[in-house]
Amino acid sequence: MYRLSWWRGGEARDLLLTSSHSYFVYIVANRSHNLYTGVTNNLERRIVEHREGLVPGFTKRYRIHRLVYYEAFGDISAAIAREKQIKGWDRKKRISLIEADNPSWLDLAESLFPKLQKQIPRPKDRAS
């Protein structure tokens, strides 16, 4: 397991994109710090899905799309076990995990995936 910190900048991005580790546990948040923890084999694709509202349910409803924490794994079983562990924690412990590496709650996707759209479009199904 590798925990990649936001402050490592390009080094973290390079490791993420060239690593043989292909499973990620991630935490996304909204401005109100509502949290969602998930696991994926393609972090960039999954963040795009959250940002574009393609993931139905909680994350779409509360516009949870800021990547605030992630860990990389080479084994899906280890990634799933870690996801379950984090999901079992209370909110305070998850916040401590995030703030240990990302105290300002920066959107890590902006530095990892610079081509991602910064502005989040309004959902099309909302009335104006």
C-alpha positions as semicolon CSV with decimal commas, in nm:
position;residue;x (nm);y (nm);z (nm)
1;M;0,000;0,000;0,000
2;Y;0,120;0,347;-0,084
3;R;-0,026;0,661;0,065
4;L;0,042;0,947;-0,171
5;S;0,037;1,289;-0,013
6;W;-0,078;1,604;-0,187
7;W;0,241;1,788;-0,093
8;R;0,456;1,559;-0,303
9;G;0,325;1,731;-0,614
10;G;0,465;1,594;-0,939
11;E;0,633;1,301;-0,765
12;A;0,298;1,168;-0,643
13;R;0,139;1,221;-0,983
14;D;0,424;1,041;-1,162
15;L;0,405;0,748;-0,922
16;L;0,030;0,733;-0,964
17;L;0,043;0,730;-1,342
18;T;0,340;0,494;-1,388
19;S;0,291;0,260;-1,096
20;S;0,195;-0,103;-1,131
21;H;-0,038;-0,040;-0,838
22;S;-0,376;-0,024;-1,000
23;Y;-0,629;-0,013;-0,716
24;F;-0,715;0,294;-0,513
25;V;-0,908;0,368;-0,199
26;Y;-1,022;0,727;-0,213
27;I;-1,222;0,979;-0,015
28;V;-1,416;1,254;-0,188
29;A;-1,587;1,545;-0,015
30;N;-1,802;1,846;-0,088
31;R;-1,765;2,200;0,046
32;S;-1,962;2,106;0,359
33;H;-1,717;1,820;0,419
34;N;-1,967;1,542;0,360
35;L;-1,755;1,235;0,286
36;Y;-1,770;0,934;0,058
37;T;-1,514;0,651;0,061
38;G;-1,475;0,423;-0,238
39;V;-1,242;0,185;-0,422
40;T;-1,154;0,187;-0,793
41;N;-0,900;0,057;-1,041
42;N;-0,890;0,390;-1,230
43;L;-0,882;0,695;-1,005
44;E;-0,898;0,955;-1,281
45;R;-1,201;0,794;-1,447
46;R;-1,380;0,757;-1,116
47;I;-1,323;1,122;-1,021
48;V;-1,459;1,229;-1,361
49;E;-1,767;1,013;-1,297
50;H;-1,822;1,186;-0,962
51;R;-1,767;1,533;-1,109
52;E;-2,003;1,479;-1,399
53;G;-2,276;1,334;-1,179
54;L;-2,258;0,992;-1,345
55;V;-2,258;0,814;-1,008
56;P;-2,621;0,798;-0,891
57;G;-2,714;0,836;-0,527
58;F;-2,537;1,006;-0,238
59;T;-2,241;1,160;-0,422
60;K;-2,457;1,303;-0,699
61;R;-2,726;1,431;-0,463
62;Y;-2,479;1,614;-0,237
63;R;-2,231;1,708;-0,514
64;I;-1,943;1,521;-0,353
65;H;-1,656;1,534;-0,599
66;R;-1,340;1,681;-0,440
67;L;-1,066;1,421;-0,406
68;V;-0,926;1,485;-0,057
69;Y;-0,747;1,155;0,013
70;Y;-0,632;0,839;-0,164
71;E;-0,412;0,533;-0,121
72;A;-0,274;0,305;-0,393
73;F;-0,265;-0,076;-0,373
74;G;-0,130;-0,353;-0,592
75;D;-0,389;-0,601;-0,470
76;I;-0,767;-0,560;-0,493
77;S;-0,826;-0,761;-0,176
78;A;-0,605;-0,526;0,025
79;A;-0,779;-0,223;-0,127
80;I;-1,125;-0,357;-0,045
81;A;-1,017;-0,444;0,310
82;R;-0,882;-0,090;0,359
83;E;-1,201;0,062;0,216
84;K;-1,410;-0,142;0,461
85;Q;-1,179;-0,043;0,747
86;I;-1,212;0,329;0,669
87;K;-1,589;0,303;0,618
88;G;-1,612;0,143;0,963
89;W;-1,446;0,442;1,129
90;D;-1,638;0,728;1,280
91;R;-1,634;1,065;1,106
92;K;-1,374;1,213;1,343
93;K;-1,121;0,940;1,259
94;R;-1,177;0,980;0,883
95;I;-1,126;1,356;0,913
96;S;-0,802;1,296;1,104
97;L;-0,683;1,067;0,824
98;I;-0,756;1,334;0,562
99;E;-0,605;1,621;0,760
100;A;-0,282;1,431;0,836
101;D;-0,187;1,466;0,466
102;N;-0,425;1,735;0,339
103;P;-0,500;1,983;0,621
104;S;-0,651;2,240;0,382
105;W;-0,882;1,987;0,215
106;L;-0,739;2,075;-0,128
107;D;-0,880;1,896;-0,430
108;L;-0,593;1,657;-0,503
109;A;-0,733;1,577;-0,847
110;E;-0,636;1,924;-0,968
111;S;-0,266;1,846;-0,928
112;L;-0,288;1,476;-1,018
113;F;-0,499;1,521;-1,329
114;P;-0,449;1,877;-1,456
115;K;-0,673;1,823;-1,759
116;L;-0,978;1,767;-1,541
117;Q;-1,238;2,039;-1,558
118;K;-1,224;2,264;-1,251
119;Q;-1,571;2,409;-1,287
120;I;-1,838;2,156;-1,199
121;P;-2,142;2,190;-1,425
122;R;-2,488;2,208;-1,271
123;P;-2,687;1,885;-1,307
124;K;-2,902;1,892;-1,622
125;D;-3,211;1,760;-1,442
126;R;-3,237;2,066;-1,209
127;A;-3,495;2,332;-1,276
128;S;-3,352;2,680;-1,334
